[in-house]
Amino acid sequence: MSVAERGPAVARTVSLPVPARRPLPSPAKAVVVIAPLPLTIALGLWGIRRKNTMWGDESVTYQLAHRDLSQIWLTAQHVDLVHALYYAVMHEIFGLFGGGLLTLRLPSVLAMSVAASGVGLLALRLAGPRAGLLAGLVFPLLPQVQKYAQEGRSYAMVCALVTWATYALVVSVPHRTWWRWAVYGSTMLLACLLHEFAVLALVAHGVTLVVSRVPRPVLRAWSVTAAGVVAGLLPLAICSAGQSGQVSWIGGPVRLRYFLVVAVVGVACARASLGVRGPVRLSVLAVPILVLPGLLLLIASLVKPLFVDRYVLYSNIGIALLLGAWMDYFHQRQRSSRSAWIAAVAVLAALVPPSLSLRTPQSRSNDVTAIGATVRKEGRPGDGLLYLSGQHRILTAANPEDTRFLTDLALAQDPVSSNTLAGVELPAQDIAARMLEFDRIVAVRTAGAHSPTNPQEEAKTNTLRRHFHEYGTTHVNGARVTVYVRDHDPSPRADPGSNSPGESGGVMR
């Protein structure tokens, strides 16, 4: 056949593969992520200064974060190693934004806002958009969340990291890609390095996967990831075990009632058919993370008291998920929404008193601002200053001006140069000798606490008892400030800055 006789060639179109586009976030997803943010930030900023007061643990953060990174590391060799990473983070934040009270607390507000969005996304994935929105809005309303969103400590950051690690876990179960498990593991490890007890969330996650009967490859992947998290945490856990004396103040469970109440409410909510989407049910995820971390701390407390509510702050993720999903379940089964609205208004009204209370200085176990101000008021220039015990020196360290004109009678080396929290004290005999050089001594002790038994503390109390008499005591939140006068001067002239018995500038109790 000649070329002329051939028919026209049929042109073939070869279609190149079009890169797959990631689906854009749905409007519901965007609302669930964004809606909790302004509510959490607004609640966090409301009364964040607490009348410009600070409590003891925040004072430690404030002091250590103002030290150099090398000093933070050296101090952590003696005390607070479990919080060393947090202090380093806050040191950098102070360097960028200044070391004021707002800078101390704003990172916790922002961290809790991120956690609220994560809670909403979790509920969205497990129970639908409305449950996601409700859970995300319930979370910042919880009293414990409101409290620690306004504290310069690591607990809000840990809560945020555990929240998003939990979300990464839920997403990893159906996809099984290695990088998702890497995200989950690294997020959990960072949470554990900020606070060791975040590792208890890892246990809750394992129980969730076992109860959900996920495929063996998923369990294997989680086990490998969990082992990596534990291995990464192990050096810190071993080194910090030598500083376990720091939690010797825990005589029994601290604020156990809140944990018990939310656990009971959460388990009651879980009895409804909540969130049946995907391989992991919402109740199977939420109940373990709500109950197990606190329960494990309570069991450990049979050997050594360890339960403090803030150590398992992230358990609030569970109650928020359960309440959000339960409200969605209730709404779906009610023909009239009047009951739901009445219940919502009643709950919000009930939250007002605790929300107001949390923003007062009295809501914390002590107030170092008031303690320092009382020391300044009661002391005269040249008076001696005594801490019973020496570790309570941190109660006035946030503002050095409060003790500027007083002489610290027991101090041999200050906290910064000694790379400690409370400094190094003189030998017992030297403390007693210095005390006898002064006619007036201002003594600071925490309320309800007994001085530890050691030679220095015995020298302080014995010398006060034998050579001084109590002239006046001012009770402030978390401490007592007492003025002692030498016995050879039984009726000293009270100046305007001192208290005679019954005329304390503080509250006499």
Secondary structure per residue as TSV (DSSP state, phi and psi in degrees):
chain	resnum	aa	ss	phi	psi
A	1	M	-	360.0	131.7
A	2	S	-	-75.0	166.3
A	3	V	T	-63.5	-35.1
A	4	A	T	-65.9	-28.4
A	5	E	T	-82.9	-9.9
A	6	R	S	-71.7	144.3
A	7	G	-	-74.2	166.1
A	8	P	-	-62.5	137.4
A	9	A	-	-66.9	139.5
A	10	V	-	-89.1	118.8
A	11	A	-	-74.4	128.3
A	12	R	-	-98.9	132.1
A	13	T	-	-100.2	117.2
A	14	V	-	-95.6	113.3
A	15	S	-	-86.3	122.4
A	16	L	-	-76.1	146.5
A	17	P	-	-64.5	131.3
A	18	V	-	-88.8	127.6
A	19	P	-	-56.5	133.1
A	20	A	-	-69.2	134.7
A	21	R	-	-95.3	138.9
A	22	R	-	-71.9	134.5
A	23	P	-	-62.6	138.8
A	24	L	-	-69.1	147.9
A	25	P	-	-58.6	136.2
A	26	S	-	-70.5	156.3
A	27	P	H	-56.8	-37.4
A	28	A	H	-62.0	-42.0
A	29	K	H	-65.3	-41.0
A	30	A	H	-63.7	-40.5
A	31	V	H	-64.7	-42.9
A	32	V	H	-63.2	-37.0
A	33	V	H	-74.0	-42.4
A	34	I	H	-84.3	-39.1
A	35	A	T	-56.7	-42.7
A	36	P	H	-67.7	-21.3
A	37	L	H	-62.1	-55.2
A	38	P	H	-63.8	-34.6
A	39	L	H	-64.9	-46.0
A	40	T	H	-65.7	-42.2
A	41	I	H	-65.8	-41.4
A	42	A	H	-62.5	-45.4
A	43	L	H	-66.3	-33.6
A	44	G	H	-69.8	-37.4
A	45	L	H	-79.7	-22.2
A	46	W	T	-66.2	112.8
A	47	G	T	65.9	28.1
A	48	I	T	-64.1	-26.5
A	49	R	T	-78.3	-20.5
A	50	R	T	47.9	51.8
A	51	K	T	57.8	37.9
A	52	N	T	59.4	38.3
A	53	T	-	-110.7	165.4
A	54	M	-	-145.9	144.2
A	55	W	-	-106.3	173.1
A	56	G	H	-55.6	-48.7
A	57	D	H	-64.4	-38.5
A	58	E	H	-65.0	-35.8
A	59	S	H	-61.5	-37.9
A	60	V	H	-63.0	-45.9
A	61	T	H	-56.6	-47.1
A	62	Y	H	-59.3	-45.0
A	63	Q	H	-69.0	-48.1
A	64	L	H	-71.4	-36.0
A	65	A	H	-67.7	-17.8
A	66	H	T	-86.5	-6.0
A	67	R	S	-86.2	162.9
A	68	D	-	-66.6	159.2
A	69	L	H	-59.5	-38.4
A	70	S	H	-64.8	-37.6
A	71	Q	H	-68.9	-37.5
A	72	I	H	-60.5	-44.1
A	73	W	H	-65.5	-42.7
A	74	L	H	-66.2	-38.2
A	75	T	H	-65.2	-38.0
A	76	A	H	-64.8	-18.5
A	77	Q	T	-70.2	-21.2
A	78	H	T	-102.7	-36.2
A	79	V	S	-157.8	149.7
A	80	D	-	61.7	32.7
A	81	L	G	-60.0	-32.8
A	82	V	G	-64.3	-21.1
A	83	H	G	-108.1	10.0
A	84	A	H	-61.0	-42.1
A	85	L	H	-63.3	-40.7
A	86	Y	H	-63.9	-42.6
A	87	Y	H	-62.5	-37.0
A	88	A	H	-65.9	-40.6
A	89	V	H	-62.8	-46.2
A	90	M	H	-67.1	-31.4
A	91	H	H	-59.5	-44.3
A	92	E	H	-67.7	-38.6
A	93	I	H	-65.6	-41.9
A	94	F	H	-61.3	-38.0
A	95	G	H	-64.4	-32.2
A	96	L	H	-84.7	-39.0
A	97	F	H	-120.9	5.8
A	98	G	-	89.9	154.1
A	99	G	S	-102.0	46.5
A	100	G	S	-90.7	-178.0
A	101	L	H	-65.7	-39.9
A	102	L	H	-64.7	-42.6
A	103	T	H	-63.9	-31.5
A	104	L	H	-64.3	-37.0
A	105	R	H	-104.1	-23.4
A	106	L	H	-60.1	-37.8
A	107	P	H	-57.5	-33.9
A	108	S	H	-69.8	-38.4
A	109	V	H	-60.8	-47.7
A	110	L	H	-66.8	-39.3
A	111	A	H	-62.8	-41.9
A	112	M	H	-68.6	-30.4
A	113	S	H	-65.3	-42.5
A	114	V	H	-63.7	-38.5
A	115	A	H	-63.5	-41.0
A	116	A	H	-61.2	-41.6
A	117	S	H	-63.5	-40.1
A	118	G	H	-64.2	-39.2
A	119	V	H	-62.8	-42.7
A	120	G	H	-61.0	-43.2
A	121	L	H	-64.8	-38.3
A	122	L	H	-60.9	-48.7
A	123	A	H	-66.5	-34.9
A	124	L	H	-60.1	-45.6
A	125	R	H	-68.9	-34.2
A	126	L	H	-95.3	-22.4
A	127	A	H	-141.0	-1.5
A	128	G	-	109.9	169.0
A	129	P	H	-61.6	-45.6
A	130	R	H	-65.5	-41.5
A	131	A	H	-62.4	-37.7
A	132	G	H	-63.4	-45.6
A	133	L	H	-63.1	-45.0
A	134	L	H	-64.3	-44.1
A	135	A	H	-62.9	-42.6
A	136	G	H	-64.2	-30.7
A	137	L	H	-85.0	-29.4
A	138	V	H	-69.0	-40.3
A	139	F	G	-52.4	-52.5
A	140	P	G	-70.3	-12.6
A	141	L	G	-82.5	-17.5
A	142	L	S	-62.2	132.4
A	143	P	H	-55.5	-41.4
A	144	Q	H	-66.6	-35.9
A	145	V	H	-66.7	-43.5
A	146	Q	H	-59.5	-39.6
A	147	K	H	-64.7	-51.9
A	148	Y	H	-85.8	-5.7
A	149	A	T	-71.7	-14.1
A	150	Q	T	-115.6	25.4
A	151	E	S	-120.8	140.4
A	152	G	S	-83.0	61.2
A	153	R	S	-135.3	176.9
A	154	S	S	-83.4	-7.5
A	155	Y	H	-65.3	-36.0
A	156	A	H	-67.3	-39.9
A	157	M	H	-63.9	-42.4
A	158	V	H	-61.9	-42.4
A	159	C	H	-60.3	-43.5
A	160	A	H	-63.5	-43.3
A	161	L	H	-66.3	-41.5
A	162	V	H	-65.8	-37.6
A	163	T	H	-59.0	-49.3
A	164	W	H	-76.4	-26.8
A	165	A	H	-65.7	-38.9
A	166	T	H	-64.0	-40.4
A	167	Y	H	-64.2	-42.1
A	168	A	H	-62.0	-35.7
A	169	L	H	-63.9	-47.8
A	170	V	H	-61.8	-39.4
A	171	V	H	-70.6	-32.1
A	172	S	H	-73.0	-26.3
A	173	V	H	-59.3	-50.2
A	174	P	H	-80.1	-26.4
A	175	H	H	-88.2	-37.4
A	176	R	-	61.4	26.0
A	177	T	-	-87.5	142.5
A	178	W	H	-62.3	-35.4
A	179	W	H	-70.4	-27.8
A	180	R	H	-67.0	-39.8
A	181	W	H	-67.9	-32.3
A	182	A	H	-66.0	-39.7
A	183	V	H	-63.5	-45.0
A	184	Y	H	-59.1	-49.5
A	185	G	H	-64.5	-43.1
A	186	S	H	-68.3	-36.0
A	187	T	H	-67.5	-42.0
A	188	M	H	-65.3	-39.9
A	189	L	H	-63.5	-42.2
A	190	L	H	-62.7	-40.4
A	191	A	H	-61.4	-42.5
A	192	C	H	-67.5	-34.5
A	193	L	H	-71.7	-26.2
A	194	L	H	-76.6	-34.8
A	195	H	-	-156.6	123.7
A	196	E	G	-59.5	-32.5
A	197	F	G	-73.3	-2.0
A	198	A	G	-64.7	-20.0
A	199	V	H	-62.8	-21.6
A	200	L	H	-67.3	-25.2
A	201	A	H	-66.4	-30.6
A	202	L	H	-61.6	-39.8
A	203	V	H	-63.3	-44.1
A	204	A	H	-60.6	-40.5
A	205	H	H	-63.0	-41.6
A	206	G	H	-62.2	-42.4
A	207	V	H	-62.3	-41.2
A	208	T	H	-58.3	-45.5
A	209	L	H	-67.2	-38.6
A	210	V	H	-66.7	-46.4
A	211	V	H	-65.7	-32.9
A	212	S	H	-75.6	-9.6
A	213	R	T	54.3	49.2
A	214	V	-	-69.3	158.9
A	215	P	-	-58.4	155.0
A	216	R	H	-58.6	-38.8
A	217	P	H	-58.3	-34.5
A	218	V	H	-68.9	-45.2
A	219	L	H	-60.7	-38.8
A	220	R	H	-65.4	-43.6
A	221	A	H	-63.0	-42.2
A	222	W	H	-64.6	-41.7
A	223	S	H	-61.7	-42.9
A	224	V	H	-63.9	-43.2
A	225	T	H	-65.2	-44.2
A	226	A	H	-62.9	-39.2
A	227	A	H	-62.8	-38.5
A	228	G	H	-64.9	-39.3
A	229	V	H	-64.0	-46.4
A	230	V	H	-63.4	-40.9
A	231	A	H	-63.2	-39.2
A	232	G	H	-69.0	-29.9
A	233	L	H	-83.8	-23.9
A	234	L	H	-55.8	-45.5
A	235	P	H	-58.3	-42.1
A	236	L	H	-64.5	-42.9
A	237	A	H	-63.0	-41.7
A	238	I	H	-66.5	-45.6
A	239	C	H	-67.6	-39.2
A	240	S	H	-75.7	-16.6
A	241	A	G	-59.7	-29.6
A	242	G	G	-71.3	-10.5
A	243	Q	G	-108.4	21.9
A	244	S	G	-63.5	-15.8
A	245	G	G	-62.3	-18.5
A	246	Q	G	-62.3	-27.1
A	247	V	G	-99.7	17.1
A	248	S	T	-67.9	-16.6
A	249	W	T	-70.5	-16.2
A	250	I	-	-78.5	102.8
A	251	G	-	-86.7	-20.2
A	252	G	S	-170.3	179.0
A	253	P	-	-55.8	130.7
A	254	V	B	-100.3	118.9
A	255	R	S	54.7	55.3
A	256	L	H	-74.2	-28.6
A	257	R	H	-58.2	-43.4
A	258	Y	H	-59.2	-46.0
A	259	F	H	-60.1	-43.5
A	260	L	H	-66.3	-41.2
A	261	V	H	-64.3	-49.1
A	262	V	H	-69.0	-31.2
A	263	A	H	-64.8	-44.3
A	264	V	H	-65.1	-44.9
A	265	V	H	-62.4	-42.6
A	266	G	H	-64.0	-44.5
A	267	V	H	-63.8	-37.1
A	268	A	H	-64.0	-41.7
A	269	C	H	-64.3	-36.0
A	270	A	H	-67.5	-13.8
A	271	R	T	-70.5	-20.8
A	272	A	S	-77.6	164.6
A	273	S	-	-83.3	92.0
A	274	L	-	-108.4	124.7
A	275	G	-	57.1	88.0
A	276	V	-	-103.2	17.1
A	277	R	-	-80.3	144.4
A	278	G	S	69.5	-179.6
A	279	P	S	-73.3	-17.8
A	280	V	S	-115.6	119.9
A	281	R	-	-80.4	150.1
A	282	L	H	-60.5	-45.5
A	283	S	H	-65.7	-34.0
A	284	V	H	-70.3	-25.8
A	285	L	H	-83.5	-43.4
A	286	A	H	-76.0	-41.5
A	287	V	H	-63.1	-46.8
A	288	P	H	-60.0	-42.3
A	289	I	H	-73.8	-22.7
A	290	L	H	-76.5	-41.8
A	291	V	H	-99.5	-44.5
A	292	L	H	-63.8	-47.8
A	293	P	H	-56.6	-47.4
A	294	G	H	-65.7	-39.1
A	295	L	H	-63.8	-41.3
A	296	L	H	-64.6	-37.7
A	297	L	H	-66.5	-37.1
A	298	L	H	-65.8	-40.2
A	299	I	H	-64.7	-42.8
A	300	A	H	-63.3	-28.6
A	301	S	T	-68.5	-14.4
A	302	L	T	-65.4	-26.5
A	303	V	T	-95.7	-48.7
A	304	K	S	-144.6	123.4
A	305	P	-	-56.8	124.2
A	306	L	-	-136.8	-11.7
A	307	F	-	-76.8	117.1
A	308	V	B	-133.7	132.2
A	309	D	G	-55.7	-38.1
A	310	R	G	-71.0	-20.1
A	311	Y	G	-64.4	-25.6
A	312	V	G	-122.2	40.9
A	313	L	G	-54.7	-34.2
A	314	Y	G	-65.9	-10.4
A	315	S	G	-64.7	-17.3
A	316	N	H	-64.7	-19.2
A	317	I	H	-55.7	-44.7
A	318	G	H	-63.9	-46.6
A	319	I	H	-68.1	-35.4
A	320	A	H	-65.0	-43.4
A	321	L	H	-60.0	-45.6
A	322	L	H	-68.0	-41.9
A	323	L	H	-67.0	-42.1
A	324	G	H	-62.3	-45.4
A	325	A	H	-68.6	-37.0
A	326	W	H	-66.9	-39.8
A	327	M	H	-64.3	-38.2
A	328	D	H	-63.2	-44.4
A	329	Y	H	-60.9	-43.8
A	330	F	H	-64.3	-41.7
A	331	H	H	-64.3	-39.0
A	332	Q	H	-65.6	-26.4
A	333	R	T	-103.5	5.7
A	334	Q	-	-106.8	125.3
A	335	R	S	-70.5	-32.7
A	336	S	-	-113.1	138.1
A	337	S	S	-89.1	2.1
A	338	R	H	-61.0	-42.8
A	339	S	H	-62.5	-40.2
A	340	A	H	-63.6	-42.3
A	341	W	H	-65.9	-41.0
A	342	I	H	-62.0	-44.4
A	343	A	H	-62.9	-42.0
A	344	A	H	-63.3	-43.6
A	345	V	H	-64.8	-39.9
A	346	A	H	-63.9	-42.3
A	347	V	H	-64.7	-43.7
A	348	L	H	-63.0	-39.2
A	349	A	H	-64.6	-38.2
A	350	A	H	-67.9	-25.4
A	351	L	H	-81.2	-15.1
A	352	V	H	-62.9	-51.0
A	353	P	H	-57.9	-49.9
A	354	P	H	-64.2	-32.5
A	355	S	H	-65.3	-40.7
A	356	L	H	-66.6	-42.0
A	357	S	H	-63.7	-37.1
A	358	L	T	-64.4	-17.5
A	359	R	T	-101.4	19.6
A	360	T	S	-109.7	154.2
A	361	P	G	-59.5	-29.0
A	362	Q	G	-72.3	-9.0
A	363	S	G	-74.7	-12.2
A	364	R	S	-106.5	161.8
A	365	S	S	-70.1	-18.0
A	366	N	-	-156.2	171.6
A	367	D	-	-139.5	95.8
A	368	V	H	-68.3	-24.9
A	369	T	H	-65.3	-44.8
A	370	A	H	-69.1	-36.5
A	371	I	H	-63.5	-47.1
A	372	G	H	-62.5	-41.3
A	373	A	H	-64.9	-35.7
A	374	T	H	-68.2	-40.1
A	375	V	H	-61.1	-42.3
A	376	R	H	-64.0	-39.3
A	377	K	H	-71.1	-41.8
A	378	E	H	-80.3	-25.2
A	379	G	-	-86.4	145.9
A	380	R	-	-101.5	151.3
A	381	P	T	-54.4	128.3
A	382	G	T	96.0	-7.6
A	383	D	-	-68.5	156.7
A	384	G	E	-82.6	153.7
A	385	L	E	-126.3	131.9
A	386	L	E	-135.0	134.8
A	387	Y	E	-109.8	128.2
A	388	L	S	-120.3	88.8
A	389	S	S	-99.6	-178.0
A	390	G	G	-61.7	-27.3
A	391	Q	G	-66.8	-16.1
A	392	H	G	-82.4	5.7
A	393	R	G	-60.1	-25.9
A	394	I	G	-65.3	-16.6
A	395	L	G	-70.2	-18.8
A	396	T	G	-121.4	8.0
A	397	A	-	-81.0	-16.9
A	398	A	S	-65.3	-33.2
A	399	N	-	-127.1	95.4
A	400	P	G	-59.1	-21.5
A	401	E	G	-63.5	-25.8
A	402	D	G	-66.0	-27.3
A	403	T	G	-118.8	15.1
A	404	R	T	-60.5	-38.2
A	405	F	T	-98.0	11.4
A	406	L	S	-110.5	157.3
A	407	T	E	-105.9	117.3
A	408	D	E	-73.1	108.3
A	409	L	S	-72.9	-25.7
A	410	A	S	-103.5	-7.6
A	411	L	E	-78.3	125.4
A	412	A	E	-100.6	-38.0
A	413	Q	E	-143.5	131.6
A	414	D	-	-70.3	162.8
A	415	P	H	-58.9	-40.6
A	416	V	H	-68.0	-50.2
A	417	S	H	-69.2	-25.2
A	418	S	H	-93.4	-1.1
A	419	N	T	53.4	48.3
A	420	T	S	-132.1	175.6
A	421	L	S	-84.0	-37.2
A	422	A	S	-120.9	8.8
A	423	G	-	82.4	179.6
A	424	V	E	-114.1	134.6
A	425	E	E	-98.9	158.7
A	426	L	-	-69.0	163.4
A	427	P	-	-61.4	159.5
A	428	A	H	-57.3	-45.9
A	429	Q	H	-65.9	-32.7
A	430	D	H	-70.6	-36.5
A	431	I	H	-63.2	-46.6
A	432	A	H	-61.8	-40.6
A	433	A	H	-64.9	-41.8
A	434	R	H	-67.1	-37.4
A	435	M	H	-60.3	-36.8
A	436	L	T	-74.0	-6.3
A	437	E	T	-85.2	-5.8
A	438	F	-	-119.4	145.8
A	439	D	S	-90.7	-24.5
A	440	R	E	-132.0	137.1
A	441	I	E	-132.2	132.2
A	442	V	E	-98.9	118.5
A	443	A	E	-108.8	137.5
A	444	V	E	-118.3	127.4
A	445	R	E	-141.1	150.1
A	446	T	E	-75.7	150.1
A	447	A	T	-68.1	130.6
A	448	G	T	75.2	2.0
A	449	A	-	-98.4	147.6
A	450	H	-	-105.2	140.6
A	451	S	-	-65.5	139.7
A	452	P	-	-63.7	155.6
A	453	T	S	-87.3	102.3
A	454	N	S	-153.2	163.8
A	455	P	H	-57.3	-39.8
A	456	Q	H	-63.0	-46.6
A	457	E	H	-68.3	-36.1
A	458	E	H	-65.9	-38.5
A	459	A	H	-63.6	-40.8
A	460	K	H	-62.3	-53.3
A	461	T	H	-67.2	-39.3
A	462	N	H	-65.5	-41.4
A	463	T	H	-67.2	-40.6
A	464	L	H	-62.3	-42.9
A	465	R	H	-68.0	-37.5
A	466	R	H	-84.4	-32.2
A	467	H	H	-120.5	-5.4
A	468	F	E	-131.9	160.4
A	469	H	E	-129.8	152.2
A	470	E	E	-73.3	128.8
A	471	Y	E	-102.3	-34.1
A	472	G	E	-174.4	145.1
A	473	T	E	-127.4	133.5
A	474	T	E	-112.2	125.6
A	475	H	E	-95.6	123.9
A	476	V	E	-122.6	172.7
A	477	N	T	-60.4	106.1
A	478	G	T	93.2	-0.4
A	479	A	E	-156.6	166.7
A	480	R	E	-124.9	133.9
A	481	V	E	-114.5	115.4
A	482	T	E	-118.1	135.0
A	483	V	E	-97.1	124.8
A	484	Y	E	-110.3	143.0
A	485	V	E	-125.9	142.2
A	486	R	E	-61.6	145.0
A	487	D	T	-64.2	-25.7
A	488	H	T	-75.9	-2.3
A	489	D	-	-127.9	72.4
A	490	P	S	-70.7	-21.5
A	491	S	S	-131.8	68.7
A	492	P	-	-68.2	151.1
A	493	R	-	-73.1	126.7
A	494	A	-	-83.7	122.3
A	495	D	-	-90.5	171.9
A	496	P	T	-60.0	-20.2
A	497	G	T	-93.6	3.2
A	498	S	S	-118.9	163.6
A	499	N	-	-108.2	131.5
A	500	S	-	-90.0	160.9
A	501	P	T	-55.7	129.4
A	502	G	T	86.3	-4.2
A	503	E	-	-123.5	40.0
A	504	S	-	-70.3	141.4
A	505	G	S	-70.3	-17.4
A	506	G	S	-99.9	-157.4
A	507	V	B	-98.0	121.1
A	508	M	-	-81.9	123.5
A	509	R	-	-127.5	360.0
